[in-house]
Amino acid sequence: MRKLLPLLSTNPHGGGRSALTCRFRCGDACFHEVPNTSDNEYVGDVIASAYSRRSLMRAAAVVTVAAAAGGAVVGNAPVAEARTHGHKPGRVDGARGLRFAPVAPNTADRVTIPTGYEQNVVIRWGEPILRGAPAFDADKQSAAAQTGQFGYNCDFLSLLPLRGERGRQVLVANHEYTDEILMFKGYDSENPTREQVETAWAAHGLSVVVVQEEYRSGKLTPVTRHPLNRRLHTTSEFELTGPAAGSDLLRTSADPSGRKVLGTLNNCAGGTTPWGTTLHGEENFNQYFANGSSPTDKRYGIGSGASERKWERFDRRFDLKQEPNEAHRQGWVVELDPYDPDSTPKKRTALGRFKHEAAQPRLTEDGRPVVYMGDDERFDYFYKFVGSKRMKKGTSRAAREHNLTLLDEGTLYVAKLTGDSPQDIDGTGKLPNDGEFDGSGQWIPLATNDVSHVPGMTAEEVYVFTRLAGDKVGATKMDRPEDVEPSPRTGRVYVALTNNKDRGAAGKAPADEANPRNANKHGQILELAEHWDDPASDGFAWRLFLVAGDPNDPATYFAGFPKEKVSPISCPDNVAFDPHGNLWISTDGNQLGSHDGLFGVATQGERRGELKQFLTVPAGAETCGPIIQDRRVVVAVQHPGEIDGATVENPKSAWPDGPGRIVRPSVVAVWRKDGRDIGV
């Protein structure tokens, strides 16, 4: 029998991350008091409610979900797929799209890919993308240079078609945060210089850059100085729109209108809309602000002292003593039109304010947008927004202008889950007697346009303090809900729950059926089916699709697939779908002794639950922003070399350019050597 893989270290930082990563990415969020101190009902306490799974299944006939696709149905319905896991003679092992030899867990300081595949670095931090920007020079960094160069710590990626330019696509990238210790020689964290601070401001935000495909391979190269190329950063102008725009809660001395914001911070994952824009989630924005004092500041994790980066010394907006509302202007979903380089990106207040990991839309049958969102915090919630206006088809100017208003009107909901076997949940991760972690759920409305559904809160307060609204209505406390993605084939929705070291701790929420392990260090993925496969429904059925960890550990689960045939996985973070309907998962903080990686797993058919590792990333790095096209996989390699003790002078990684060169976060493309589609 295979032994459990060893932990990377005894480092107590959550999810296996280095102290350096925790410090700069999220401001040591896991080592501060949990912001959610509400006494919401736990999942196990509400089993006797009218929303029991079986009554909902009878009332809503969830068995209709994905029937046309022949997939399994979440809940108590018969499972359509066989469980033979057989192999046809001569067939390459794996579901279609996943027929590659899995990469073994490893700690190599490189991007490791399957046999028969090749890769290239598409673009690195600091490469010039705008006209007039200089080539990157680690010893001559400046804000002026960085505003024309690809930003730091790329995360979410989107590739959009570019009509009329053969072989070209538009790459949009988030830049989540900066690690000044790995950017600047001799960095003094207690006394940063203005040039360092302003360079870091410029390295945050978003990049838009056109890329050129190589005809005979999957290689991508940036097209520098293309008219669509763009950098948006901490001093760029953004517009607040929707029902909270103009609120007194959003006004500052620099912006008495409450509608104009400088900058977007800590952009993590995101989404791509059916109308051709991109969405960007502002996540751990709290760490940039100093001197928080209000209860709402505390609920959002804003500290009462100086900030890590000391930005408040150089701009008063980061000092909440001077500008108490400035933090309210971060924590939104940003919508960007990559095809209009002159447009002002919008912060869509109708989608609520919290630590947005991502925002991925789908459409109702009548064409209204539905956006699923996770709040990446221990014991926080996941949400959806249902728009009230229908998308207009076509590429006319009128259609585009209309579609750019779709996310300003609608209803914001938060999820409440009920398990059907609370008596079987003991915190060990042992499967309930019915063989699945599963149950039902309801979407609790928080606000519709200017109308609040939360007693004691105005609509503006619901949007600006969405976490408090979730507290008041008793939403379910989850294990760090991050990326939430609907399957374009089946309509099922997948929620990545990364980990939660405090689950079951004294005074904290105990294990429940959706979060079944105490001190959960490996995470899980939840599968959700809306009633009648209607994204606008107010109820759903759910079950855990994966319970991550080493397959040899009894407290793991892979949708019922034989565990001896899957790759070990820990800390799921971003998720995406390939053209065949397989779910691809990137990890953040592997606790199993291997570097982070990218995995593909079948969601349908006889191989449902078969999980295979496609790549690993270099030392200290995280895998982000996966895109899986027919002939190409693209990932962001974030914070390589971010290992305790690392500095520019003392690097802990030599990626991507080898020894003696500064470590640089980058985007990587992978393709098959024979030019065929990925995994077929």
MOBEL-V314890 format. One record per backbone hydrogen bond with DSSP energy under -0.5 kcal/mol. CO is the residue of the C=O (numbers start at 0). NH is the residue of the N-H. E is the energy in kcal/mol with one decimal. If there is no record, write none. Layout:
co: {CO/CO}
nh: {NH/NH}
e: {E/E}
This chain:
co: {12/13/17/18/19/20/20/21/21/27/28/34/41/41/42/43/45/48/51/52/53/54/55/56/60/61/63/65/65/65/66/77/87/94/97/99/105/107/109/111/113/115/117/119/119/121/122/123/126/128/129/136/141/142/144/145/147/147/149/152/155/157/157/159/160/161/164/166/167/168/168/169/169/170/171/172/173/174/174/175/177/178/178/179/179/180/183/186/187/192/193/194/195/196/197/198/199/200/200/202/204/205/206/207/208/209/210/211/212/213/218/220/221/222/225/229/231/232/235/237/238/240/241/243/246/247/254/254/257/258/258/260/260/265/265/267/268/269/270/272/276/277/278/279/279/280/280/281/282/283/284/285/286/289/293/294/295/296/296/297/302/304/309/310/310/314/315/317/317/318/318/322/324/325/326/330/331/331/332/333/334/335/335/336/339/342/344/345/345/346/346/347/347/348/351/352/352/353/354/356/358/359/361/363/366/367/368/369/370/371/372/373/373/374/374/376/376/379/380/381/382/383/384/384/385/388/395/396/397/398/399/401/402/404/405/408/409/410/411/411/412/413/414/415/417/420/421/423/426/431/435/436/437/438/439/440/441/441/442/443/445/445/446/447/449/450/452/453/457/458/459/460/462/462/464/464/465/466/467/468/469/470/477/477/477/478/479/482/484/486/491/492/493/493/494/494/495/495/496/499/499/501/502/504/508/514/515/516/518/519/521/521/522/523/524/524/525/526/527/527/528/529/530/532/533/537/538/539/540/541/542/542/544/545/545/546/548/549/552/556/557/561/562/568/570/572/573/573/575/577/581/582/583/584/585/585/586/595/596/597/597/598/599/600/601/604/606/608/609/610/611/612/613/614/615/617/618/620/621/621/623/626/626/629/631/632/633/634/634/635/635/636/637/638/640/642/649/653/654/657/664/665/666/666/667/668/669/670/671/675/676/678/678}
nh: {15/16/21/22/23/24/25/25/27/30/31/36/44/45/45/46/48/51/55/56/57/58/59/60/63/64/66/68/69/70/69/79/90/97/99/101/594/109/111/615/116/672/670/121/668/221/666/126/149/224/132/139/145/146/147/148/128/129/125/175/173/159/171/169/162/164/167/212/161/170/210/159/171/208/157/206/154/204/266/265/179/181/182/182/183/647/186/188/190/196/197/198/199/200/201/202/203/203/233/151/174/231/172/229/170/222/168/220/214/216/213/211/223/225/228/207/205/235/262/260/346/348/244/246/249/250/251/257/245/239/260/237/262/267/282/155/280/358/278/275/272/335/270/281/333/267/282/355/284/286/287/288/307/319/297/298/299/299/301/300/291/290/312/313/314/317/318/289/319/321/322/325/327/328/329/353/281/333/347/279/345/277/337/339/342/344/238/334/347/240/348/332/350/351/353/465/466/355/375/268/360/371/369/366/390/363/386/361/384/359/382/356/375/376/480/379/479/477/374/414/372/412/370/386/410/368/399/400/401/402/403/404/405/407/408/387/448/385/445/446/383/443/475/441/439/423/424/425/517/434/437/543/419/541/417/539/415/443/444/413/452/453/411/450/451/447/454/456/461/462/463/464/352/465/467/468/469/470/471/472/474/473/378/379/479/498/497/495/493/490/486/527/484/495/496/525/481/497/523/502/519/504/518/507/503/511/428/519/520/499/570/571/547/496/544/545/494/542/492/529/540/532/533/534/536/442/530/440/528/438/526/544/558/524/547/556/568/552/555/546/560/564/565/548/587/482/572/585/583/580/577/600/575/598/572/573/622/616/586/613/614/584/611/582/608/607/609/610/601/566/599/102/113/597/111/620/640/595/623/637/635/628/633/677/628/669/626/636/667/623/637/665/621/641/642/645/646/657/663/660/124/636/121/122/634/119/632/117/674/671/679/96/98}
e: {-1.4/-1.4/-2.1/-2.1/-2.0/-2.8/-0.5/-0.9/-3.4/-1.8/-1.3/-1.1/-1.5/-0.5/-1.4/-0.6/-1.7/-0.8/-2.2/-2.8/-2.2/-2.4/-3.0/-1.7/-1.6/-2.6/-1.7/-0.7/-0.7/-1.5/-1.1/-0.5/-2.3/-2.9/-1.7/-0.6/-2.9/-1.6/-0.8/-1.5/-1.4/-2.7/-2.3/-0.7/-2.4/-0.7/-2.5/-2.0/-2.7/-1.5/-2.0/-1.8/-2.5/-2.0/-1.7/-1.4/-2.8/-1.9/-2.9/-2.1/-2.2/-0.5/-2.6/-3.0/-0.5/-1.4/-1.8/-3.5/-1.0/-0.6/-2.9/-2.4/-0.5/-2.8/-1.9/-2.4/-1.9/-1.2/-0.6/-0.6/-0.5/-1.4/-0.5/-0.8/-2.4/-1.1/-1.2/-0.7/-1.2/-2.4/-3.0/-2.0/-2.3/-2.4/-1.9/-1.4/-0.9/-0.8/-1.6/-1.8/-2.6/-2.5/-2.6/-2.6/-2.5/-3.4/-2.2/-1.7/-0.5/-1.4/-2.1/-3.3/-0.9/-1.2/-1.6/-2.7/-2.4/-1.2/-3.1/-2.8/-3.5/-2.1/-1.2/-2.2/-1.9/-0.9/-1.8/-1.3/-2.2/-2.6/-0.5/-3.0/-0.7/-0.6/-2.7/-1.7/-2.4/-0.7/-3.2/-1.6/-2.6/-2.7/-1.9/-0.5/-2.9/-2.6/-0.7/-1.7/-2.6/-0.9/-1.7/-1.5/-0.7/-2.4/-2.0/-2.2/-1.2/-0.5/-2.6/-1.8/-2.8/-2.5/-1.6/-2.2/-1.2/-1.8/-2.0/-2.8/-0.7/-1.1/-2.5/-1.6/-1.0/-1.7/-1.6/-1.8/-2.1/-0.5/-2.7/-2.2/-2.3/-2.3/-0.8/-1.5/-1.7/-0.6/-2.6/-3.1/-0.7/-2.5/-1.0/-0.5/-1.5/-1.9/-0.5/-0.6/-0.6/-1.8/-2.0/-2.0/-0.5/-1.7/-2.8/-2.0/-3.1/-2.6/-3.4/-2.0/-2.2/-1.6/-3.0/-2.0/-0.7/-2.0/-0.6/-1.8/-0.8/-2.3/-1.8/-2.2/-2.4/-3.2/-2.4/-0.6/-2.4/-0.7/-2.4/-2.7/-2.2/-2.6/-1.5/-1.9/-1.2/-1.6/-0.6/-1.6/-1.7/-2.7/-3.3/-1.1/-1.5/-3.2/-1.9/-2.4/-1.9/-1.9/-1.2/-0.7/-2.6/-2.1/-0.8/-2.4/-1.9/-2.3/-3.2/-2.1/-2.1/-0.7/-0.6/-2.0/-2.9/-0.5/-2.5/-2.6/-0.5/-2.9/-0.6/-2.0/-2.1/-2.2/-2.3/-2.8/-1.1/-0.6/-0.6/-1.5/-2.3/-2.1/-2.2/-1.6/-2.2/-1.2/-2.0/-0.6/-1.6/-0.6/-1.8/-2.7/-2.9/-1.7/-3.6/-3.0/-2.5/-0.5/-0.6/-2.4/-3.4/-0.6/-2.5/-1.4/-1.3/-2.2/-2.9/-2.6/-2.8/-1.6/-1.0/-0.6/-0.6/-3.7/-3.0/-0.6/-1.6/-2.9/-2.4/-1.6/-2.7/-2.2/-2.9/-0.5/-2.4/-2.3/-2.1/-0.7/-2.4/-2.1/-2.2/-2.4/-3.0/-2.4/-3.4/-0.5/-0.9/-2.6/-0.5/-1.9/-1.2/-2.4/-0.7/-2.9/-2.4/-1.7/-1.2/-2.0/-2.4/-1.3/-0.5/-2.8/-3.6/-1.9/-1.9/-2.7/-2.1/-2.5/-2.7/-0.5/-1.3/-2.2/-1.9/-3.3/-1.5/-3.0/-2.8/-2.4/-2.8/-1.7/-2.8/-0.7/-1.4/-2.0/-2.8/-2.4/-0.6/-2.0/-1.5/-1.9/-3.7/-0.6/-0.5/-2.3/-2.8/-0.6/-2.6/-3.1/-3.2/-2.8/-2.3/-0.5/-2.8/-2.4/-0.9/-1.4/-2.2/-1.5/-2.1/-2.5/-1.1/-2.7/-0.7/-1.4/-2.3/-3.3/-2.6/-0.9/-2.4/-1.9/-2.5/-3.1/-1.4/-0.5/-1.1/-2.3/-2.0}
